Amino acid sequence: MPKPLNLIVACAENRIIGRNGRLPFDIPEDKAWFHEKTAGTVVVLGRLCYQVWKQVRDDGRIPVVLTSDASLAAPGVHLARNVPQALALAQSLPGEIMICGGQRIYEETLPIADRLLLTLVHTEVPGDTWFPEWRHLAWRESWRKESADANYRYTFSVLERATGAPRTD
């Protein structure tokens, strides 16, 4: 039986997740949540996310990086050329699987995800990278926490694929 696929993302109400290769907001509580939830897991991410996230290998994370750039090979870093290859590799490694972006990887994996760990930032921001629309899919919210800082209001949610809802792979 394959391990469940978890997506973790912070996005604005307009689904923006990035601007110029960076997060469009700086929310310390969300960063702590992200690092806590991905610690000790297999993290599947694209080349840009990998290059920006300097602590990716901290806290027992095992990165699986989607890239054709063999120069990114390093001890403990697994490279894959496409999403199916990355997911097969992630399934073979020990630990829970967390899909960490970017946009193309989210687009390919959202339809087959079992769980979505979502930080929804209650604002619209400019950006050039989007999370795919998720609200039309059959999710059941299993956990929720409202929060805010000096700049934003946001909601942490854990969404589970609704029982009996087919994966669209």
C-alpha positions as CSV (number, residue, x, y, z in Angstrom):
1,M,0.0,0.0,0.0
2,P,1.5,3.4,-1.0
3,K,2.2,5.9,1.7
4,P,-0.2,8.9,1.8
5,L,0.7,12.0,-0.1
6,N,0.6,15.2,2.0
7,L,0.8,18.7,0.4
8,I,1.9,21.6,2.6
9,V,1.4,25.2,1.5
10,A,0.8,28.7,2.5
11,C,-1.2,30.8,0.1
12,A,-3.1,34.0,-0.1
13,E,-6.9,34.1,-0.8
14,N,-6.0,34.7,-4.5
15,R,-3.9,31.5,-4.4
16,I,-0.5,33.3,-4.7
17,I,2.3,31.3,-3.2
18,G,5.3,33.1,-4.7
19,R,6.8,36.3,-6.1
20,N,10.2,36.5,-7.8
21,G,11.2,33.1,-6.4
22,R,10.3,34.0,-2.8
23,L,7.3,33.7,-0.5
24,P,5.0,36.7,-0.8
25,F,4.6,37.1,2.9
26,D,6.8,36.6,6.0
27,I,4.8,34.9,8.8
28,P,7.0,33.5,11.6
29,E,4.2,31.3,13.0
30,D,3.7,29.7,9.5
31,K,7.4,29.1,9.1
32,A,7.5,27.4,12.4
33,W,4.5,25.3,11.5
34,F,6.1,24.3,8.1
35,H,9.4,23.3,9.7
36,E,7.6,21.3,12.5
37,K,5.4,19.5,10.0
38,T,8.2,18.6,7.6
39,A,10.8,17.6,10.2
40,G,11.7,13.9,9.7
41,T,9.8,13.6,6.4
42,V,10.6,13.0,2.8
43,V,10.2,16.4,1.2
44,V,9.4,16.6,-2.5
45,L,10.2,19.9,-4.0
46,G,11.3,21.7,-7.2
47,R,14.8,23.0,-7.9
48,L,13.9,26.7,-7.0
49,C,12.4,25.7,-3.7
50,Y,15.4,23.5,-2.9
51,Q,17.9,26.3,-3.7
52,V,16.0,28.8,-1.6
53,W,15.4,26.6,1.4
54,K,18.8,26.5,3.1
55,Q,17.7,24.3,6.0
56,V,16.1,21.6,3.9
57,R,18.3,18.9,5.2
58,D,18.0,19.9,8.8
59,D,15.7,18.1,11.3
60,G,16.0,14.7,9.5
61,R,14.3,15.8,6.2
62,I,15.2,13.8,3.1
63,P,14.9,16.0,0.0
64,V,13.7,14.6,-3.3
65,V,14.4,17.4,-5.8
66,L,12.7,17.6,-9.2
67,T,15.4,18.9,-11.6
68,S,17.5,18.0,-14.6
69,D,20.5,19.7,-13.1
70,A,22.8,16.9,-12.0
71,S,25.1,19.5,-10.3
72,L,22.6,19.6,-7.4
73,A,23.5,16.0,-6.4
74,A,24.7,15.9,-2.9
75,P,24.9,13.3,-0.1
76,G,21.4,12.7,1.2
77,V,19.7,14.6,-1.7
78,H,17.7,12.5,-4.2
79,L,17.2,13.9,-7.7
80,A,14.2,13.1,-10.0
81,R,13.4,14.3,-13.5
82,N,9.6,14.3,-13.2
83,V,6.8,14.0,-10.7
84,P,6.1,10.3,-11.2
85,Q,9.8,9.5,-10.7
86,A,10.0,11.7,-7.6
87,L,6.9,10.1,-6.0
88,A,8.2,6.6,-6.7
89,L,11.5,7.6,-5.1
90,A,9.7,9.2,-2.2
91,Q,7.7,6.0,-1.6
92,S,10.9,4.0,-1.4
93,L,12.4,6.2,1.3
94,P,11.6,6.0,5.0
95,G,9.2,8.6,6.4
96,E,6.0,10.5,5.6
97,I,5.9,12.2,2.3
98,M,5.4,16.0,2.2
99,I,5.0,17.8,-1.2
100,C,6.5,21.3,-0.7
101,G,6.1,23.0,-4.1
102,G,6.4,24.8,-6.4
103,Q,3.5,25.5,-8.6
104,R,4.0,22.8,-11.2
105,I,4.5,20.1,-8.6
106,Y,1.4,21.2,-6.7
107,E,-0.6,21.1,-9.9
108,E,0.5,17.5,-10.7
109,T,0.0,16.2,-7.1
110,L,-3.1,18.0,-5.8
111,P,-5.4,15.6,-7.7
112,I,-3.8,12.6,-6.0
113,A,-3.1,14.1,-2.6
114,D,-4.5,12.4,0.5
115,R,-4.1,15.4,2.8
116,L,-3.6,19.2,2.5
117,L,-1.9,21.1,5.2
118,L,-3.0,24.6,4.3
119,T,-2.1,28.0,5.7
120,L,-4.6,30.4,4.1
121,V,-3.5,34.0,4.4
122,H,-6.6,36.2,4.4
123,T,-5.4,38.8,2.0
124,E,-4.7,39.1,-1.7
125,V,-1.1,39.7,-2.7
126,P,0.7,40.3,-6.0
127,G,2.7,37.4,-7.3
128,D,3.8,35.1,-10.2
129,T,3.3,31.7,-8.7
130,W,0.0,30.1,-7.7
131,F,-1.4,27.1,-5.8
132,P,-4.0,25.3,-7.9
133,E,-7.6,25.7,-7.0
134,W,-8.4,23.2,-4.2
135,R,-11.9,24.3,-3.0
136,H,-13.8,22.3,-5.6
137,L,-12.3,19.0,-4.5
138,A,-13.9,16.8,-1.8
139,W,-12.1,17.7,1.4
140,R,-13.0,17.2,5.0
141,E,-11.4,19.6,7.5
142,S,-10.0,17.6,10.4
143,W,-8.2,20.4,12.2
144,R,-8.3,24.2,12.1
145,K,-6.6,27.1,14.0
146,E,-7.2,30.8,13.4
147,S,-4.3,33.1,14.0
148,A,-2.8,36.5,13.2
149,D,0.3,38.6,13.5
150,A,0.9,42.3,13.1
151,N,0.5,42.0,9.3
152,Y,-1.9,39.2,8.4
153,R,-4.8,37.1,9.6
154,Y,-4.5,33.5,8.6
155,T,-6.0,30.0,9.1
156,F,-4.1,26.8,9.6
157,S,-6.2,23.8,8.3
158,V,-5.6,20.1,7.8
159,L,-7.8,18.9,5.0
160,E,-8.3,15.2,4.4
161,R,-9.6,13.7,1.2
162,A,-13.3,13.0,1.9
163,T,-14.1,9.3,2.5
164,G,-15.0,7.7,-0.7
165,A,-13.8,10.7,-2.8
166,P,-11.8,9.3,-5.6
167,R,-8.3,10.5,-6.3
168,T,-8.2,11.9,-9.8
169,D,-5.0,10.2,-10.9
